[in-house]
Amino acid sequence: MPAPYPVLPPHDHGLLDVGDGNRVHWEVSGNPAGRPAVVVHGGPGTGSSPRNRKLFDPDRYRLVLFDQRGCGRSTPHVADPTTSLEHNTTPHLVADMEKLREHLGVERWLLFGGSWGSTLILAYAQAFPERVSGIVLAGVTTTRRSETAWLYGGVGRFFPEAYARFRAGVPQDERDDLVAAYARRASSTDLAVRDQAVADWCAWEDAVLSLEPAKPAAAPYTGRPEAGRISLVRIASHYFAHGAWLAEGELLRGAGKLSGIPGVLLQGRHDLGSPPHTAWELARAWPDANLHIFDDSGHMGGTGMGQTLQQTLDRLGRAPR
């Protein structure tokens, strides 16, 4: 198994005006003549990470990283309480990706992402299948309302103490829809209310990850910088409260649009946040997808998932375009 590749600095970067007062930060690294690939980050609202560059052979890939609206180095940033989320929706993000592809002169690109990133990738690929050369997903989600209800409700049976604290973070008369209640509070102009909502949401997300086989060194949500925590909670709760502006099951029903696009689905058996049944359903609906379920992995990955991911990206990097 080869060592991860060096995290080389980007050779090009910029801010793309995507409309509605938003500018999306992007950067390109690797071989300008290599296979185009784009990393679609999770959250939504986490921003991209340069660590993803170590997965891609810089001699074989032309790698694009970008920050979705309102987070990372995109502007305006939603940590500013005056930044509106009105024009921050799944259709907006899909359109932003297509504008970025056109701006960079990419004909077709390989899409890689996990968690929320897998939802956005599926939405984009079903809208623009002719622009996709392949798809690699980890920790598969489609952001159905049933999946959101599990993550912010059903899984609480494994963490009753933490879930009780999460519920207590909103007024009792708003607890019938916790996600919508948190979305309102995370966008409150009362910064004390906002900051408490952000802290409570992040504590719950960390609790769900606490049984992961590959335990992170620190709390992955609570340990983020302040602006990153705010953008994550404001944007994620906003998206989940609206069902990501997707009809229930839309991405599974539309999987036939991916016909002819090779896909690799990497899923942890112990992923409590995104249980394996979604990846299983997607693989059944998308004949060109190859599903791998790893008994040593959860939402944050694991040894088996990491090895297969690296082998997959190396193989795709060597394949003729």
N, C-alpha and C positions, 0 to 999 in steps of 0.2 A: 504494500500500500504506500503510494508516494506521499511525501510530506505535503502539507498545504503550500500553496504558492505564495510568493511574497506579496504583501499589500503595497503595490506600486502606486505612486500618486497619479491622479488623472492627468491626461494630456490635453483635455478640453473640458470646459464647463461653462455654465451660464444660467441665466434666469429667463425662462420662456413666458411671455405674456399669453395667458390662456383665456383672458376675458374676465369680466366681472370684478376687475381690480386685482385679480390674482396673478402672481408670477411663480412658476414652478421651477425649483432649482434642479439642475441636472448636471451630470458629469460623465465623461467617457474615459475609460482606461484600456490598456492592453494594445493589441495589434490593430491599427486602423483598417487593415485589409482582412482581419479575422472574421470568424462567424459572429454576426450580431446577436447579442443576448441582453436581456433586461431583467433586473431584479425588481420585483414588486413587493414592497415591504408590508408588514402586517400592521396590526392595531385594530382598526384604522387609527392613525394619528401618531405612530411611533417615529416616523422618519426613517431614512435609509441608514445603513451602517457600512463604513468602509471595510469591516471585517468580511463582508460577503465577497470582496475581491479575491480573498485567499482560496476560494473554491474554484476559480476559473483560471485556466492556463493562459497567462498573458500573451503567449506566443500564438495562441490559436483563437482567442476570443477578442472581439471588440465589445467590451462590457459597458452597459449603460446602468447607472444608478440614478434614481430621482426621488424627490420628496413629494408626496401627495399634498394637495392643497391644505394650507393652514398649519403645516408641521415641518419639522426639520429646518432647513434653510429656505424653504418657500416663504413667500410673503403675500399678505400680512399673516402673522403668526397668531393662532387663536389663544395663546397665553395672554395676549392683550384682550381684556374683557370687552373692548369695543369692536372687536373683529366679529362680524356676523357669520353665521353658518348657513345663511339662506341659499347660497350658491355652492354649497359643499355637499354633493350627493353622488351616488354611484354613477348615474349618467354623466355627470360633470367629469368624474375621474376617468371614465372610459374615453370621453372626448379628449381629455388632456393627454392621455397616452397616445392617441392617434395623432394629435398635433405634434407631440414630441417626436414620434417616428418620422413624420413628414419633415420636420425641422432638421433632423439629423440625416436625412437622405437614406434611411434604412428601407429596403424593399420588404424583407421578412425577417422576423427575429424570434429567437428562442425565449420563452417566458419561464421564469423561475420565481417561486415565492411560496410562502407558507401561511397558515392560519388565515386571517383576513385577506392576505395577499392571494391566496388560492381563489377566494370568491371574486376578487377584482379581475384576476387572470381569466377565470371562466367567463365572466361577463364581457370582457374585452374580446376574447377569442370567439365567442359566439356572435359578437357584433361584426368582427373583422377577421373571419377565419382565413381569408386569403393572405393575410399579413403575418401569419403565425407558422413558423417552421417546426415547432415542437413545444411541449409543455412539461415541466417538472414541478410537481406540487408536493409539499410536506405538511403534515397536520391539516388534512383537507377539511375545509368548511365551505358551505354554500350560503350561510347566514339566513337560513330559513328561520321563521319565527319559532318553530319547534326547537331548533338548535339554541337560540337565544334563551328560550324558556328553560332549557336544561342547564345552561351555563350560569344563569342568574336565578335559578330556582331548584330544579330537580337534583343537581349535584350537591345541593346543600345537605342532603341526607347523610353524606359522608363527613361533613364538617358542621355539625349542628351548632357548635359554639360560635364559630366564625360567621355562620350564616345568620344567626340571631343578631350579632353585632352589625352585620351588613344591613339587615332589615331595619334595625334601630336607627340607622343613619338618615331615614326620611320620616316625616310625620306619619302617625298611624293611619290617618285617613287616605294616604297616598300609597300604601303598601300593596294594593292590588296590582299595581304596575310599577314595580321597582325601577325598571330601566328608564321608563319615561320620567319618573320622579327624580332619578339621579341626573338625567339629561337637563331637566329644568334647573336643578340646584348647581350643576357644574357650569352653567352659563349665567348664574346669578350675578347681578351687578354688586351684590354684597359679597366682597371678597372673602370674608370670614366664612360665609355659607359655602362659597365655591371651594375654598381650600379644604374645608372639612369633607365635602363630598368627594373631592379628589383623593384625599387620604383614605376614606372609607372604601372607595371603589378599588384602589390599589391594594389595600390590605386583603380584600376578598379575592382578587385575582391571585395574589401570592399564596393564599390558603389553598386554592384549587391546585396550584402547582406543587404544593408541599409534599405530596406523595410520589413525585416523579422519581423513576429509577436513577436518572442522572441528575442529582440535585445540584442546582446552581450554587455558586459560591456565595452569592448575596441575594436578597429579595429582588427579583427581576423587575417588579413594578414599583414598589416603594423606593427602591434604590436608584431610580432614575433622577436626573436633574429636574429641578422644579418645573421649568418650561416644558420639558418632555412629559412629565406627569400630567400637567394641565392639558396639553394638546391631546394626549392619549384619551383621557377621560371625557373631555368635552366632545371630541369627534366620535369616539367609539359609542358613547351613550346616545349621541345624536343619531348615528347610523342604525344602531340596534333598535332604538325606539321607533324607527320608521321602517323596520324590516328591510333595510338597505335599499328601499325603493324598488324591491323585486317582488313579483307575485310569488306566493308560497310554492316552493318547488320548481320555480321557473328555470333555474340553471340545470337541474336534473332532467327536466322535460326537454330542454334545448340541447342536450348533449349530442344529439344526432348531427347538429351543425358542425361538430368537431371531427366528423368522419374524414379519415385520411391524415389527420394530424396525430403523430405519435406522442403518446403521453406516458409518463412514469409517475405513479402515485406512491408516496412513502408515508406510512402511517404507523404510529406507535400503538401497541396493544393497550398500554396503560395511560393513554391520553384521556384524562377525565374532562378536559375542556372541550375537546373535539373528538368525541368517541368514534371508533372505527366504522360504525355503521354507515356514516355519510360517505366515506371513501369507498366502501363496499358497494353502495347504491350507485355511485358515480361510475365505478368500473363496470358494473352491469349495464349501464346505459350508454357507455362509450367504448365500443369494441376495440378501438385502437389504443386503449390505455392498459398499462401493465401495473397491477397493484402488488405492493410488497407490504406486509404487516410484520412488525418487529416486536418480538416478545420482550426485548430488553429496553424498549424505548417508550417515552411519553410525548407530551406536547413539545418539550424542549429538546427532543431527539434522544440519541443514545449511540452506543458504539456501532451496532449493526446498521442503523439508519445512516449514520455519518459515513460509514465505509461505502455503502451502496450509493449514496448521493454523490460522493466523490468519484466513484467508478462510472456512474452514469454521466456526469458532466464531462469527465475525461473522454468517454466513448463518443459522446455527441460532438465534442470539440474536434475529434479526429475524423468524424464522418464527412463525406463530401457534401457540400452545400447544394 
